[in-house]
């Protein structure tokens, strides 16, 4: 290699990289880097350093920054290199500047002028380098300086420049949406770009815009569907394929957009059914990218208006994920199943055994995802099994975040679906015992309120049984070590209210337990306060009942200790306890009645019981109370204060930003609407493909005046994205070609179906040995999903459908198929019940439909044939009425 390295760098730089790689400690690496920094400081400062050497020094500075060391002394040299005329040096300078600086750095102002000059360069590589720097360095304050040049580059003849200009405009929108709010219509224009790369880059800003305001982009549903159909039919160049999948990342982004547009909108969803079904059928499950597209299709199916056939196809795809040996695919299957059960709850019953296998899988991430699925499908019939499983899982984990989340979910499910109050109390005891203070404090108050209120019916026997069972469980638990503070507060309150009500325990026994709690938790003032209050209730109930009061020595010592406590709250409680003990039975009964925790307390906000005292004070010469707002001088002082504030605001500096310049629209006719949005893209009414008919949404009319400014006029659109003759109209005097095409499509679909069935058969043959299901799993499946079906032999996801739900679903599906069978005898799984139209309708370029730019003066014969086809076509909404 001589003196040069393998990638054009000097041997000295290669030796630096080698020495750092061979360093045996961090201290040795730091020593080498510091030596290199001193060398670079000395050489960069030399006046006769050549540009080639400076380029290498800047690259070495980048390497030093990557290692975590400070190379700020060379930032200014990277800025100077971005001013060079040489393309290599300029791109190196821009690369270094974008990696060295952030958008708020002080040196940014030095390169804005250079970026403005490079954006107007004749060399498109220089323009691309400047646009890369724009996306990384331009902040909100400098956006107006480069915004006009970036907008002009949207019409650049080079597709790479247009793509980067779209990305720069998207970056501006992310940083300051108000700066480019008047330019969002440019994204609609670029969606019609002849280059797929520019179109794909436009999908990202459109996704952000649709996320914020869905209704403003409903008119683009047919356009997005048309683009997705062209991509799925491989009309893009081969360079966009990835693992034999046509433009998969564009497909994923389009499916995400369709999820937003079709959510809760039946009319928009009907346009998506066919293309989403085709994509799910054509996905290659042998590659990760194919599985990703299939997963995104399932998410789209679960978001748009439900369609029975798409739901069945999504369920079959989920079963393939759950059958896989890969934990990643199982995770995707569980997540997709959780999305699908929102619109089709019976789908989970098909995969019950697969879900149970994931629940018992050693992979912790998959187990957590399965618990999320069970949380979504919990109901009153399976809440006991699911909550018990979740509590066992909560006990086994040590992560505080997941433990808190699992505990809150257990509490939520128990409060919502509890079959009985006894089960609720036992479940809360387990959650408090094992989750500790991670449980929300509101849960403790809800538990105490439930025990106090009982079943909410006039059944005193059931309420007393509930309280007795709570007291028994708490007496048994109170002696265990390391109980959480919130749980101890609940225990003390319950024992104080109901510890001696049923007569199973004496007052001395309960008082001894409470004293033990206060002694064991001497550092927790809250627990001791609850214990002292519970002791006061126990002794008060004994005195009110007329029984002899025997105070334990440990209770007496506890009262004496708390009477001298530094906490005023504990002192007051101790003195109140001593005072209650010395009162008579009638007074104690009035002060602390039995079982009065649920009684409403009347609050006298006017303090009327003090009226006699106030009147007596007036008679003795006391002055009445005067509100502060009415006192003498208050009004004048407020006026002076307001005047001072006004003077301060008048003479203070103002920091409001200057108003943005309003865009000048040259040549606009005054009759045109002031909206800056592009005219919505509307397709022609005739069908694009022989097997599907789109419903054209209603679009507001626009005046002809100024229409040339709003509608795009692009030539040669029939040559975009694939075969040059795909839009050539067929001869109008014969139907044989269209019939052959339909047959050809059917044969190809049949071949793909045969291939998929052969792959599934080979997969099933590998897994053909039937594994005997253990009785434990059958019992768990019966508890979670309502039992195993005996009447159906269909297996999906390793599980069987529940009998009643499956029969109803099968009858419903059979009815739908009977309705659609007369329209089309041979129906595919995802045919959506649409008729095959074999006619002589001339084919129209679907991309022209996307643009909505067909001329009004189009060929009359094409219009007449299209109108005939539209007239003879059945109403597509009738097929989805069921």
C-alpha positions in Angstrom: 0.0 0.0 0.0 3.0 2.3 0.4 2.3 5.4 2.4 -1.5 5.3 1.7 -4.1 3.2 3.4 -6.7 1.0 1.8 -9.3 3.8 1.8 -7.1 6.8 0.8 -5.8 7.8 4.3 -2.2 8.0 5.4 -0.4 5.3 7.2 -0.2 7.5 10.2 -4.0 7.5 10.6 -4.2 3.7 10.1 -1.5 3.3 12.8 -3.7 5.4 15.1 -6.7 3.3 14.5 -4.7 0.1 15.0 -3.1 1.3 18.3 -6.5 2.3 19.7 -7.9 -1.1 18.7 -5.1 -2.9 20.5 -5.3 -0.8 23.7 -5.8 -3.0 26.7 -7.3 -0.4 29.0 -9.3 2.8 28.9 -6.4 4.7 30.4 -4.1 3.6 27.6 -6.7 4.5 25.0 -7.1 8.0 26.6 -3.3 8.5 26.6 -3.1 7.7 22.8 -6.0 10.0 22.0 -4.6 12.9 24.1 -1.3 12.5 22.3 -3.2 12.6 18.9 -5.1 15.7 20.0 -1.9 17.6 20.8 -0.5 16.6 17.4 -3.5 17.7 15.5 -3.6 21.1 17.4 0.0 21.7 16.3 -0.4 20.6 12.6 -3.8 22.4 12.0 -2.3 25.7 13.2 0.6 25.4 10.6 0.1 28.0 7.8 1.3 25.8 4.9 -1.1 22.9 5.5 -2.5 21.7 2.2 -6.2 21.1 1.7 -5.6 17.3 1.3 -3.9 17.2 4.7 -6.6 19.3 6.3 -9.2 16.9 5.0 -7.4 14.0 6.7 -7.0 16.0 9.9 -10.8 16.7 10.0 -11.5 13.0 9.5 -9.2 12.2 12.4 -11.0 14.8 14.5 -14.3 13.0 13.7 -12.7 9.7 14.9 -11.6 11.4 18.2 -15.2 12.8 18.7 -16.6 9.3 18.1 -14.4 8.0 21.0 -16.0 10.6 23.3 -13.2 13.2 23.5 -13.4 16.9 22.9 -12.3 18.1 19.5 -14.0 21.5 19.5 -10.7 23.3 18.6 -11.2 22.0 15.0 -14.8 22.9 14.5 -14.0 26.2 12.8 -11.8 24.4 10.3 -14.6 22.1 9.3 -16.8 25.2 8.8 -14.1 26.7 6.5 -13.8 23.5 4.5 -17.6 23.6 3.7 -16.8 26.9 1.9 -14.4 25.2 -0.6 -15.2 25.0 -4.2 -13.9 21.4 -4.5 -16.8 18.9 -4.3 -14.9 16.4 -2.2 -13.7 19.0 0.2 -17.2 20.6 0.4 -18.9 17.3 1.1 -16.3 16.4 3.7 -16.8 19.8 5.4 -20.6 19.4 5.4 -20.3 15.9 6.8 -18.0 17.1 9.6 -20.1 20.1 10.4 -23.3 18.1 10.7 -21.6 15.6 13.0 -19.8 18.2 15.1 -22.5 20.9 15.6 -26.1 20.9 16.7 -28.8 23.3 15.6 -28.2 25.7 18.5 -24.4 26.0 18.2 -22.9 29.4 17.8 -21.1 28.5 14.6 -24.3 27.7 12.7 -24.7 31.4 11.6 -21.3 31.1 9.7 -22.6 28.4 7.3 -26.1 29.7 6.6 -24.8 32.0 3.8 -22.8 29.0 2.3 -25.9 26.8 2.4 -27.9 29.5 0.6 -25.3 29.7 -2.2 -24.9 25.9 -2.5 -28.7 25.5 -2.8 -28.5 27.5 -6.0 -25.6 25.6 -7.5 -25.7 24.0 -10.9 -24.1 20.8 -9.6 -26.9 18.7 -8.1 -24.4 16.8 -5.8 -23.5 20.2 -4.2 -27.2 20.9 -3.8 -27.8 17.4 -2.2 -24.9 18.0 0.3 -26.4 21.4 1.2 -29.8 19.8 1.7 -28.3 17.2 4.0 -26.8 20.0 6.1 -30.2 21.8 6.1 -31.9 18.8 7.6 -29.4 18.6 10.5 -28.4 22.2 11.2 -31.2 24.7 10.3 -33.1 25.7 13.4 -36.4 27.6 13.9 -34.7 31.0 13.6 -32.9 30.3 10.4 -35.7 28.5 8.6 -36.9 31.7 6.8 -33.4 32.2 5.4 -33.4 28.9 3.3 -37.1 28.2 3.0 -37.7 29.8 -0.4 -34.7 28.0 -2.0 -35.9 24.6 -0.6 -39.4 25.2 -2.0 -37.9 26.0 -5.4 -35.9 22.8 -5.4 -39.2 20.8 -5.2 -39.4 21.3 -9.0 -35.7 20.4 -9.7 -35.2 18.1 -12.7 -33.1 15.6 -10.6 -35.2 13.2 -8.5 -32.5 13.0 -5.8 -32.8 16.7 -5.2 -36.6 16.7 -5.1 -36.5 13.8 -2.6 -34.1 15.6 -0.3 -36.1 18.9 -0.6 -39.2 17.0 0.6 -37.2 15.7 3.5 -36.0 19.1 4.3 -39.5 20.6 4.2 -40.7 17.8 6.5 -37.9 18.6 8.9 -39.0 22.2 8.9 -42.5 21.2 9.7 -41.3 19.1 12.6 -39.3 21.9 14.1 -41.7 24.8 13.5 -45.0 23.8 12.0 -46.2 27.4 11.8 -43.3 28.4 9.6 -44.4 26.0 6.8 -48.1 25.7 7.5 -48.9 27.5 4.2 -46.7 25.1 2.2 -48.3 21.7 3.2 -50.0 21.6 -0.2 -46.6 20.8 -1.7 -46.8 17.4 -0.1 -49.9 16.7 -2.1 -48.2 17.7 -5.3 -45.1 15.6 -4.6 -47.4 12.6 -4.0 -48.0 12.7 -7.8 -44.3 12.8 -8.6 -43.1 10.5 -11.4 -40.3 9.1 -9.3 -41.3 6.5 -6.7 -38.5 7.7 -4.3 -39.9 11.2 -4.1 -43.4 9.7 -3.6 -42.1 7.5 -0.8 -40.4 10.4 0.9 -43.7 12.3 0.7 -45.5 9.6 2.6 -43.7 10.5 5.9 -44.9 14.1 6.2 -48.3 13.1 5.0 -48.5 10.5 7.8 -47.7 13.2 10.3 -50.3 15.6 8.9 -53.0 12.8 8.8 -52.2 11.9 12.4 -53.1 15.4 13.4 -56.1 16.0 11.1 -57.6 12.9 9.5 -60.7 14.5 8.0 -58.7 16.9 5.8 -57.2 14.0 3.9 -60.1 11.7 3.4 -60.1 12.6 -0.3 -56.7 10.9 -0.7 -58.0 7.4 0.3 -58.5 6.3 -3.3 -55.1 7.8 -4.3 -53.3 5.9 -1.5 -55.1 2.7 -2.4 -54.1 3.1 -6.1 -50.5 3.6 -5.1 -50.5 0.6 -2.9 -52.1 -1.5 -5.6 -49.4 -0.5 -8.1 -46.7 -1.3 -5.6 -48.1 -4.7 -4.8 -48.4 -5.5 -8.5 -44.7 -4.9 -8.9 -45.0 -1.9 -11.2 -42.1 -0.2 -9.5 -38.5 -0.7 -10.8 -36.6 -3.8 -9.5 -34.3 -1.5 -7.6 -37.0 -1.0 -5.0 -37.3 -4.7 -4.2 -36.0 -6.0 -0.9 -35.8 -9.8 -0.4 -38.1 -10.2 -3.4 -40.8 -8.0 -1.8 -41.8 -5.0 -3.9 -41.0 -1.7 -2.1 -41.8 -3.2 1.4 -41.2 0.0 3.3 -43.5 2.0 1.1 -46.1 -0.7 1.6 -45.8 -0.5 5.4 -46.0 3.3 5.4 -49.1 3.2 3.2 -50.8 0.6 5.4 -50.1 2.8 8.5 -51.8 5.7 6.6 -54.8 3.6 5.7 -55.2 2.6 9.3 -55.7 6.2 10.2 -58.0 7.0 7.3 -60.2 4.0 7.6 -60.6 4.0 11.4 -64.4 4.3 12.1 -65.1 5.2 8.4 -67.0 2.5 6.6 -67.1 4.3 3.2 -63.3 4.8 3.2 -62.7 1.3 4.5 -64.6 -0.3 1.6 -62.0 1.0 -0.8 -59.2 -0.7 1.1 -60.6 -4.3 1.5 -59.4 -5.7 -1.8 -55.9 -4.3 -1.8 -55.3 -5.3 1.8 -56.6 -8.8 1.1 -54.3 -9.1 -1.9 -51.3 -8.0 0.1 -52.0 -10.5 2.9 -52.3 -13.3 0.3 -49.1 -12.4 -1.5 -46.8 -11.9 1.6 -43.8 -14.2 1.7 -43.6 -15.7 5.2 -40.1 -17.0 4.7 -38.5 -13.5 5.1 -38.6 -11.1 8.0 -39.8 -8.2 5.7 -42.7 -10.4 4.5 -43.7 -11.1 8.1 -43.5 -7.3 8.8 -45.9 -6.5 5.9 -48.3 -9.2 7.1 -48.2 -7.9 10.6 -48.9 -4.4 9.4 -51.8 -5.7 7.3 -53.3 -7.3 10.4 -53.0 -4.0 12.3 -54.8 -2.3 9.4 -57.6 -4.9 9.4 -58.1 -4.4 13.1 -58.2 -0.6 12.7 -60.5 -0.1 9.7 -64.2 -0.9 9.6 -64.6 -4.7 10.2 -64.9 -7.1 7.3 -65.6 -10.8 8.0 -63.4 -12.2 5.3 -60.4 -10.0 6.2 -60.9 -10.9 9.9 -60.7 -14.6 9.0 -57.6 -14.1 6.9 -56.0 -12.1 9.7 -56.8 -15.0 12.1 -55.2 -17.5 9.8 -52.1 -15.3 9.6 -51.9 -15.0 13.4 -52.1 -18.8 13.7 -49.0 -19.0 11.4 -47.2 -16.6 13.7 -48.1 -18.5 16.8 -47.1 -21.9 15.3 -43.6 -20.6 14.6 -40.6 -21.6 16.6 -39.3 -18.1 16.6 -40.0 -16.1 19.7 -40.1 -12.9 17.6 -42.9 -14.2 15.5 -44.8 -15.5 18.5 -44.5 -12.0 20.0 -45.9 -10.5 16.8 -48.7 -13.1 16.9 -49.6 -12.3 20.5 -49.6 -8.5 19.8 -51.6 -8.9 16.6 -54.1 -11.1 18.4 -54.5 -8.4 21.1 -55.4 -5.9 18.4 -57.8 -8.2 16.6 -59.8 -9.3 19.7 -61.0 -5.7 20.0 -63.3 -6.2 17.0 -63.6 -10.0 17.1 -63.4 -11.3 20.7 -64.1 -14.9 19.6 -60.8 -15.0 17.6 -58.8 -15.6 20.8 -60.7 -18.9 21.4 -59.1 -20.3 18.2 -55.6 -19.9 19.7 -56.2 -20.8 23.3 -53.6 -23.5 23.6 -51.0 -21.4 21.7 -51.7 -18.6 24.2 -51.2 -21.0 27.1 -47.9 -22.2 25.6 -46.7 -18.6 25.4 -47.8 -18.0 29.0 -45.6 -20.8 30.1 -42.7 -19.9 27.8 -39.4 -19.1 29.6 -38.9 -16.0 27.5 -39.9 -13.2 29.9 -40.7 -10.6 27.1 -43.1 -13.1 25.4 -44.7 -13.9 28.8 -45.3 -10.2 29.5 -46.9 -9.7 26.1 -49.2 -12.7 26.8 -50.3 -11.2 30.1 -51.2 -8.0 28.2 -53.4 -10.1 25.9 -55.0 -11.9 28.9 -55.6 -8.5 30.5 -57.5 -7.3 27.4 -59.7 -10.5 27.2 -60.6 -10.7 30.9 -64.2 -11.1 31.8 -66.2 -12.2 34.8 -65.9 -15.9 33.9 -62.1 -16.1 33.8 -61.0 -13.3 36.1 -60.1 -15.6 38.9 -57.6 -17.7 36.8 -56.1 -14.7 35.1 -55.6 -12.7 38.2 -54.1 -15.6 40.1 -51.7 -16.1 37.2 -50.8 -12.5 37.2 -50.2 -12.4 40.9 -47.9 -15.5 40.6 -46.0 -13.7 37.9 -45.8 -10.5 40.0 -44.2 -12.5 42.8 -41.6 -13.9 40.6 -40.3 -10.7 39.1 -37.9 -8.1 40.7 -38.3 -5.2 38.2 -40.1 -2.4 40.1 -41.7 -0.9 37.0 -43.3 -4.1 35.8 -44.2 -5.2 39.3 -46.1 -1.9 39.8 -47.8 -2.2 36.5 -48.8 -5.8 37.1 -50.1 -5.0 40.6 -52.3 -2.1 39.3 -53.7 -4.4 36.6 -54.6 -7.1 39.1 -56.3 -4.5 41.3 -58.2 -3.0 38.3 -59.4 -6.5 37.1 -60.4 -7.5 40.6 -62.4 -4.3 41.1 -64.1 -4.6 37.8 -64.9 -8.3 37.5 -64.8 -9.6 41.1 -67.2 -12.6 41.4 -67.6 -12.1 45.2 -66.4 -9.7 47.9 -64.6 -12.5 49.7 -62.5 -13.3 46.7 -61.8 -9.6 46.2 -60.6 -9.3 49.8 -58.3 -12.3 49.5 -56.9 -11.0 46.2 -56.2 -7.6 47.6 -54.4 -9.3 50.6 -52.1 -11.1 48.1 -51.5 -7.9 46.1 -50.7 -5.9 49.2 -48.5 -8.6 50.7 -46.3 -9.1 47.7 -46.4 -5.8 45.9 -45.8 -3.8 49.1 -46.0 0.0 48.9 -46.0 -0.1 45.1 -49.8 -0.3 45.3 -51.6 3.0 44.9 -53.0 4.4 48.2 -56.5 4.7 46.7 -56.6 0.9 46.6 -56.3 0.7 50.4 -59.2 3.2 50.8 -61.4 1.3 48.4 -60.8 -1.9 50.3 -61.7 -0.4 53.6 -64.8 1.2 52.1 -65.9 -2.2 50.7 -65.5 -3.9 54.0 -67.4 -1.1 55.7 -70.3 -1.0 53.2 -70.5 -4.7 52.6 -72.4 -6.2 49.7 -74.5 -3.0 49.2 -77.7 -4.9 49.9 -80.0 -5.3 53.0 -78.2 -8.5 54.0 -76.7 -8.0 57.4 -75.7 -11.7 57.7 -73.6 -11.6 54.5 -72.0 -8.3 55.6 -71.1 -9.7 59.0 -69.6 -12.8 57.4 -67.6 -10.6 55.1 -66.2 -8.7 58.0 -65.5 -11.8 60.1 -63.6 -13.4 57.3 -61.6 -10.2 56.9 -60.8 -10.1 60.6 -59.7 -13.7 60.6 -57.4 -13.3 57.6 -55.8 -10.1 59.1 -55.3 -11.7 62.5 -53.5 -14.5 60.7 -51.4 -12.2 58.6 -50.5 -9.5 61.1 -47.8 -11.6 62.7 -45.8 -12.0 59.4 -42.6 -9.9 59.1 -42.0 -7.2 56.5 -45.6 -6.3 55.8 -46.0 -3.0 53.7 -47.1 0.1 55.4 -50.3 0.5 53.4 -51.4 -3.0 54.2 -50.7 -2.5 57.9 -52.9 0.6 57.9 -55.8 -1.4 56.4 -55.3 -4.2 59.0 -55.2 -1.8 61.9 -58.4 -0.1 60.7 -60.3 -3.3 60.2 -59.3 -4.8 63.5 -60.2 -1.5 65.3 -63.7 -1.4 63.7 -64.7 -5.1 63.6 -62.1 -7.0 65.7 -64.4 -7.8 68.6 -67.8 -7.4 66.9 -68.5 -11.1 66.2 -67.1 -12.2 69.6 -64.5 -14.6 68.2 -61.7 -12.5 69.7 -61.4 -10.7 73.0 -60.5 -7.1 73.3 -57.3 -8.0 75.1 -56.2 -10.3 72.3 -56.8 -7.7 69.6 -55.2 -4.9 71.7 -52.1 -7.1 72.1 -51.9 -7.6 68.4 -52.2 -3.8 67.8 -49.5 -3.1 70.4 -47.2 -5.6 68.7 -47.7 -3.8 65.4 -46.9 -0.4 66.9 -43.8 -1.8 68.6 -42.5 -3.6 65.5 -42.9 -0.5 63.3 -41.6 2.2 65.7 -40.1 4.3 62.9 -43.4 4.5 60.9 -45.6 7.2 62.6 -48.5 6.5 60.2 -48.8 2.9 61.3 -48.5 3.8 64.9 -51.2 6.4 64.5 -53.6 3.8 63.0 -52.7 1.4 65.8 -53.5 3.9 68.5 -56.8 4.9 66.9 -57.7 1.2 66.6 -56.9 0.7 70.4 -59.2 3.7 71.2 -62.0 2.1 69.2 -61.6 -1.3 70.9 -61.6 0.2 74.4 -64.5 2.5 73.6 -66.6 -0.3 72.3 -65.8 -2.3 75.5 -66.8 0.7 77.7 -70.0 1.3 75.8 -71.0 -2.4 76.1 -70.6 -2.2 79.9 -67.8 -4.7 80.1 -64.9 -4.4 82.4 -61.8 -2.8 80.8 -58.5 -4.7 81.4 -55.7 -2.6 79.9 -52.6 -4.6 79.1 -49.2 -3.4 80.5 -47.8 -3.1 77.0 -50.7 -0.9 76.0 -50.1 1.4 79.0 -46.4 1.7 78.2 -47.2 2.5 74.6 -49.6 5.3 75.7 -46.9 6.7 78.0 -44.3 6.5 75.2 -46.5 8.3 72.7 -47.5 11.0 75.2 -43.9 12.1 75.2 -43.4 11.7 71.4 -42.0 14.4 69.2 -44.9 14.0 66.8 -47.8 16.2 67.9 -50.2 13.9 66.0 -49.2 10.9 68.1 -49.3 12.9 71.3 -52.9 14.1 70.6 -54.0 10.5 69.8 -52.5 9.2 73.0 -54.1 12.0 75.1 -57.5 11.3 73.4 -57.2 7.6 74.3 -56.5 8.4 77.9 -59.5 10.8 77.9 -61.9 8.3 76.4 -60.9 5.6 78.9 -61.9 7.9 81.8 -65.4 8.7 80.5 -68.7 7.1 81.3 -70.4 4.5 79.0 -73.1 6.9 77.7 -70.6 9.6 76.8 -68.3 7.1 75.0 -71.2 5.6 73.1 -72.1 9.1 71.8 -68.5 10.0 70.9 -67.6 6.7 69.1 -70.8 4.8 68.0 -70.4 1.2 66.8 -70.1 0.7 63.0 -70.5 4.3 62.1 -67.8 4.4 59.5 -70.2 4.6 56.6 -72.5 7.3 58.1 -72.6 10.7 56.5 -71.1 13.5 58.5 -73.0 16.8 58.4 -70.7 19.8 58.1 -72.1 23.2 59.3 -70.1 25.5 57.0 -71.7 28.6 58.6 -70.6 27.6 62.1 -74.1 28.4 63.5 -73.3 26.8 66.8 -71.1 29.9 67.5 -73.9 32.4 67.0 -74.6 32.7 70.8 -70.9 33.3 71.5 -70.7 35.9 68.8 -73.9 37.7 70.0 -72.5 37.7 73.6 -69.3 39.3 72.3 -71.2 42.0 70.5 -73.1 42.9 73.7 -69.8 43.3 75.5 -68.6 45.8 72.9 -66.7 43.7 70.3 -66.4 45.0 66.8 -67.9 43.0 63.8 -65.5 41.4 61.3 -64.8 43.4 58.2 -63.5 41.5 55.1 -60.1 42.5 53.8 -61.5 43.7 50.5 -63.7 46.2 52.3 -61.2 47.6 54.7 -60.1 51.2 54.5 -57.4 51.9 51.9 -57.3 48.5 50.3 -58.9 49.7 47.1 -56.5 52.6 46.7 -53.5 50.3 47.4 -54.7 47.9 44.7 -55.0 50.9 42.3 -51.4 51.9 43.0 -50.3 48.3 42.5 -52.0 48.0 39.1 -50.6 51.4 38.0 -47.0 50.2 38.9 -47.5 47.0 36.9 -48.8 49.0 33.9 -45.8 51.3 34.0 -43.4 48.4 34.3 -45.0 46.6 31.3 -44.9 49.8 29.2 -41.1 50.4 29.7 -39.9 46.8 29.7 -38.3 45.0 26.8 -40.5 43.1 24.5 -39.4 39.6 23.4 -42.3 38.7 21.0 -41.1 37.2 17.7 -41.6 39.2 14.5 -44.6 38.2 12.3 -43.7 35.9 9.5 -44.0 37.4 6.0 -47.2 36.4 4.2 -46.6 34.4 1.0 -47.1 36.3 -2.2 -49.2 34.4 -4.8 -48.3 36.1 -8.1 -50.7 35.9 -10.9 -53.7 34.7 -8.9 -57.1 35.7 -10.1 -59.2 37.5 -7.5 -62.1 35.1 -8.1 -60.1 32.1 -6.9 -60.5 30.9 -3.3 -57.8 32.0 -1.0 -57.1 28.5 0.2 -53.6 27.4 -0.5 -54.5 23.7 -0.5 -54.2 21.8 -3.8 -57.4 20.6 -5.4 -58.2 17.1 -4.0 -57.1 14.3 -6.3 -60.2 12.7 -7.8 -60.2 9.6 -10.0 -62.4 9.1 -13.0 -65.6 7.2 -12.3 -64.9 4.2 -14.5 -63.2 1.2 -12.8 -59.4 0.9 -13.1 -59.2 -2.9 -12.7 -61.5 -5.5 -14.1 -62.2 -7.0 -10.7 -62.9 -4.0 -8.5 -64.9 -0.8 -8.6 -64.1 2.2 -6.5 -66.7 4.6 -5.1 -65.6 8.1 -5.9 -66.1 10.4 -2.8 -67.8 13.7 -3.3 -65.4 16.6 -3.8 -66.3 20.3 -3.6 -66.3 22.0 -7.0 -63.7 24.6 -8.0 -64.2 27.4 -10.4 -62.6 27.2 -13.8 -60.9 30.5 -13.3 -57.3 29.9 -12.1 -57.7 26.1 -12.4 -54.4 25.9 -14.3 -52.6 27.0 -11.1 -54.2 24.2 -9.0 -54.2 21.2 -11.3 -51.0 19.5 -12.2 -50.2 19.1 -15.9 -47.8 16.3 -16.4 -47.1 14.6 -19.7 -46.3 11.0 -20.3 -47.9 9.6 -17.2 -48.6 6.3 -18.9 -44.9 5.6 -18.8 -44.6 5.8 -15.0 -43.7 3.0 -12.6 -43.4 -0.2 -14.7 -44.4 -1.6 -18.0 -44.7 1.1 -20.7 -47.8 -0.4 -22.3 -49.8 -1.3 -19.2 -52.4 1.4 -19.9 -52.9 0.8 -23.6 -56.6 0.4 -24.2 -57.8 -3.0 -25.4 -59.8 -3.4 -28.7 -63.4 -2.6 -28.1 -64.8 -5.3 -30.5 -63.8 -8.5 -28.6 -64.1 -9.8 -25.1 -61.6 -12.7 -25.6 -58.5 -10.7 -24.4 -60.1 -9.5 -21.2 -61.4 -13.1 -20.6 -57.9 -14.5 -21.1 -56.6 -11.9 -18.7 -59.1 -12.8 -16.1 -58.3 -16.5 -16.7 -54.6 -15.7 -16.5 -55.1 -13.9 -13.2 -57.1 -16.8 -11.9 -54.5 -19.3 -13.0 -51.8 -17.3 -11.3 -53.8 -16.9 -8.2 -54.5 -20.6 -8.3 -50.9 -21.4 -8.7 -50.0 -19.2 -5.7 -52.7 -20.8 -3.7 -51.5 -24.3 -4.6 -48.0 -23.2 -3.7 -49.1 -21.8 -0.3 -51.1 -25.0 0.4 -48.1 -27.1 -0.5 -46.0 -25.0 1.9 -48.6 -25.3 4.6 -48.9 -29.1 4.0 -45.1 -29.5 4.3 -45.2 -27.4 7.4 -48.0 -29.6 8.9 -46.2 -32.7 7.8 -43.1 -31.7 9.8 -45.4 -31.1 12.8 -47.7 -34.1 12.1 -47.0 -36.0 15.3 -50.0 -35.1 17.4 -48.8 -34.0 20.9 -51.1 -35.2 23.6 -52.6 -32.2 25.5 -52.1 -32.5 29.3 -55.2 -32.3 31.5 -53.7 -29.2 33.2 -53.6 -27.3 29.9 -57.2 -28.5 29.1 -58.4 -27.3 32.5 -56.6 -24.0 32.1 -58.0 -23.5 28.6 -61.5 -24.2 29.9 -61.0 -21.6 32.6 -59.6 -18.9 30.3 -61.6 -19.4 27.1 -64.7 -21.3 28.2 -63.8 -24.8 27.3 -62.6 -26.9 24.3 -64.9 -27.5 21.4 -65.8 -31.1 20.6 -67.9 -30.5 17.5 -65.3 -28.9 15.3 -62.1 -30.5 14.1 -60.6 -27.3 12.7 -57.4 -26.4 14.3 -55.9 -22.9 14.2 -53.0 -21.7 16.3 -52.8 -25.1 18.1 -56.3 -24.6 19.6 -60.0 -25.3 19.0 -62.8 -22.9 18.9 -65.4 -22.9 21.6 -68.5 -24.8 20.5 -71.3 -22.2 20.8 -69.3 -19.3 19.6 -67.8 -21.3 16.7 -71.2 -22.5 15.6 -72.6 -19.0 15.5 -69.6 -17.7 13.7 -69.8 -20.5 11.1 -73.5 -19.9 10.6 -72.9 -16.2 10.1 -70.0 -16.9 7.6 -72.2 -19.4 5.8 -75.0 -16.9 5.4 -72.5 -14.3 4.0 -71.2 -16.8 1.5 -74.8 -17.7 0.5 -75.5 -14.1 -0.2 -72.4 -13.6 -2.3 -72.4 -16.9 -4.2 -75.1 -15.9 -6.8 -72.9 -12.9 -7.8 -69.7 -14.9 -8.3 -69.9 -18.8 -8.2 -66.2 -19.3 -7.8 -65.0 -17.1 -5.0 -61.6 -16.6 -3.5 -61.0 -16.2 0.2 -60.4 -12.4 -0.1 -62.5 -11.7 -3.2 -64.8 -9.6 -1.0 -67.8 -10.7 -3.0 -67.1 -8.5 -6.0 -68.1 -9.7 -9.5 -65.6 -10.3 -12.2 -66.4 -7.9 -15.0 -65.3 -9.1 -18.4 -66.1 -6.3 -20.7 -64.5 -4.2 -23.4 -63.9 -1.2 -21.1 -60.7 0.4 -22.3 -58.0 0.3 -19.6 -57.2 3.7 -18.0 -53.9 4.5 -16.4 -54.4 4.2 -12.6 -51.8 6.8 -12.0 -53.9 9.3 -13.9 -56.6 8.4 -11.5 -54.3 9.2 -8.7 -53.5 12.6 -10.1 -57.1 13.4 -10.9 -55.7 15.2 -14.0 -57.7 13.6 -16.8 -58.7 16.3 -19.3 -62.4 17.1 -19.5 -62.2 16.8 -23.2 -61.1 13.2 -23.2 -62.2 10.8 -25.8 -66.0 10.5 -25.9 -65.9 6.8 -26.7 -63.9 6.1 -23.5 -66.3 8.1 -21.5 -69.4 6.4 -23.0 -67.9 3.0 -22.4 -66.9 3.9 -18.9 -70.4 5.2 -18.2 -71.9 1.9 -19.4 -69.6 -0.1 -17.2 -70.5 2.0 -14.3 -74.2 1.7 -15.0 -74.1 -2.1 -15.3 -71.9 -2.6 -12.2 -73.8 -3.6 -9.1 -73.8 -1.5 -5.9 -70.7 -2.5 -4.0 -72.2 -1.5 -0.6 -74.8 -4.2 -0.8 -72.2 -6.9 -0.4 -71.1 -5.5 3.0 -74.7 -4.9 4.4 -74.4 -8.1 6.4 
